[in-house]
Amino acid sequence: MHVEIVRLNQGDDALVMRAAEDVFDEPVRPDRLAAYLREPDHFMVVAVAEGIVVGQCAAVIHRHPDKVSELYIDEVGVSPAFLRQGIATKMLDAMLSSAASLVARGPGSALSRTILRPARRGRNRMGRRRSS
């Protein structure tokens, strides 16, 4: 199945409302989504398969007065039915690419990349052991 990675912009709210179960921690509220997408330093990319959002990655550019800006990856979520297909990696690559190009045009003109540590195997997002 083809999965497309899409960077969301202001006004792309309707796409997110077609999300598979377990992509987000809680139901998406349209007012919160609109506010998030309005912020210029907030980024969200989604993975879309057959018109349904099956993954999401949210990040924020953290600007510092004394050093280069950093991209803070806030969340990465993929529907359980789509795990182990490289979707999270593709979303992170798209996020880093989008953010780097925007930060390069701004003050400091560089983006610090912090190493991401993967979640411990056998645990869900809440740190609880998964049942087998």
C-alpha positions as CSV (number, residue, x, y, z in Angstrom):
1,M,0.0,0.0,0.0
2,H,1.4,3.4,-1.0
3,V,1.9,5.9,1.9
4,E,2.3,9.6,1.2
5,I,4.0,11.9,3.7
6,V,2.3,15.3,3.8
7,R,3.5,18.5,5.6
8,L,0.4,20.2,7.0
9,N,-0.2,23.9,6.6
10,Q,-2.8,26.2,7.9
11,G,-6.2,25.1,6.5
12,D,-5.3,21.4,6.2
13,D,-7.4,20.6,9.2
14,A,-9.9,18.3,7.3
15,L,-7.2,15.8,6.4
16,V,-6.3,15.2,10.1
17,M,-9.9,14.6,11.0
18,R,-9.7,11.4,8.9
19,A,-7.1,9.7,11.2
20,A,-7.0,6.0,12.0
21,E,-7.4,4.9,15.5
22,D,-4.4,5.2,17.8
23,V,-2.5,7.7,15.6
24,F,-3.1,10.5,18.2
25,D,-3.3,10.0,22.0
26,E,-6.7,11.6,22.2
27,P,-9.3,12.7,19.7
28,V,-8.2,15.7,17.7
29,R,-10.0,18.9,18.5
30,P,-10.4,21.2,15.4
31,D,-9.9,24.4,17.4
32,R,-6.6,23.1,18.9
33,L,-5.4,21.8,15.5
34,A,-6.1,25.1,13.8
35,A,-4.2,27.0,16.6
36,Y,-1.3,24.6,16.2
37,L,-1.1,25.0,12.5
38,R,-1.3,28.8,12.7
39,E,2.0,29.0,14.6
40,P,4.9,29.5,12.2
41,D,7.4,27.5,14.4
42,H,5.1,24.5,14.8
43,F,5.3,21.7,12.2
44,M,3.2,18.6,11.6
45,V,3.6,15.9,9.0
46,V,1.2,13.1,8.5
47,A,1.4,9.8,6.7
48,V,-1.6,9.2,4.5
49,A,-2.8,5.8,3.0
50,E,-5.9,5.7,0.9
51,G,-7.1,9.0,2.2
52,I,-6.7,8.1,5.9
53,V,-4.0,9.5,8.2
54,V,-2.1,6.5,9.5
55,G,0.8,8.4,11.2
56,Q,1.7,11.8,12.6
57,C,4.8,13.7,13.7
58,A,4.6,17.0,15.5
59,A,7.6,19.3,16.2
60,V,8.5,22.8,17.3
61,I,11.5,25.0,16.5
62,H,13.0,26.1,19.8
63,R,14.9,29.4,19.2
64,H,17.7,30.3,21.6
65,P,19.2,33.8,22.1
66,D,22.7,32.3,22.5
67,K,22.9,29.3,20.1
68,V,21.4,27.8,17.0
69,S,17.8,26.9,16.9
70,E,16.8,23.3,17.7
71,L,14.0,21.2,16.3
72,Y,12.1,19.6,19.1
73,I,10.3,16.4,18.0
74,D,7.3,16.4,20.3
75,E,5.4,13.3,19.1
76,V,5.5,10.5,16.6
77,G,2.6,8.2,16.2
78,V,1.7,5.4,13.8
79,S,-1.4,3.3,13.7
80,P,-0.6,-0.2,14.9
81,A,-1.7,-1.7,11.6
82,F,1.1,0.3,9.9
83,L,4.0,-0.3,12.2
84,R,7.3,-1.7,11.0
85,Q,6.9,-0.2,7.5
86,G,9.4,2.7,7.8
87,I,6.6,5.3,8.2
88,A,8.0,6.9,11.3
89,T,11.4,7.2,9.7
90,K,9.9,8.8,6.5
91,M,8.0,11.3,8.6
92,L,11.1,12.2,10.6
93,D,13.1,12.7,7.4
94,A,10.4,14.9,6.0
95,M,10.2,16.9,9.3
96,L,13.9,17.5,9.4
97,S,14.0,18.5,5.8
98,S,11.1,21.0,6.1
99,A,12.4,22.5,9.3
100,A,16.0,22.8,8.2
101,S,15.0,24.7,5.0
102,L,12.8,27.2,7.0
103,V,15.3,27.7,9.8
104,A,18.2,28.3,7.3
105,R,16.3,31.4,6.1
106,G,16.0,32.8,9.7
107,P,18.3,34.1,12.4
108,G,21.2,31.9,13.2
109,S,20.8,30.0,9.9
110,A,21.5,26.6,11.3
111,L,19.5,23.8,13.0
112,S,20.8,21.7,15.7
113,R,19.9,18.0,15.4
114,T,19.4,16.2,18.6
115,I,19.8,12.4,18.6
116,L,16.5,10.7,19.1
117,R,16.4,7.7,21.4
118,P,13.9,5.0,20.3
119,A,11.3,3.9,22.8
120,R,12.3,0.8,24.8
121,R,11.1,-2.4,23.1
122,G,8.1,-4.0,24.6
123,R,6.6,-0.8,26.0
124,N,3.8,1.4,24.7
125,R,3.7,5.2,24.7
126,M,2.7,5.3,28.3
127,G,5.7,3.2,29.4
128,R,3.5,0.2,30.2
129,R,4.5,-3.3,29.1
130,R,2.7,-4.4,26.0
131,S,0.7,-7.6,26.2
132,S,1.8,-10.3,23.8
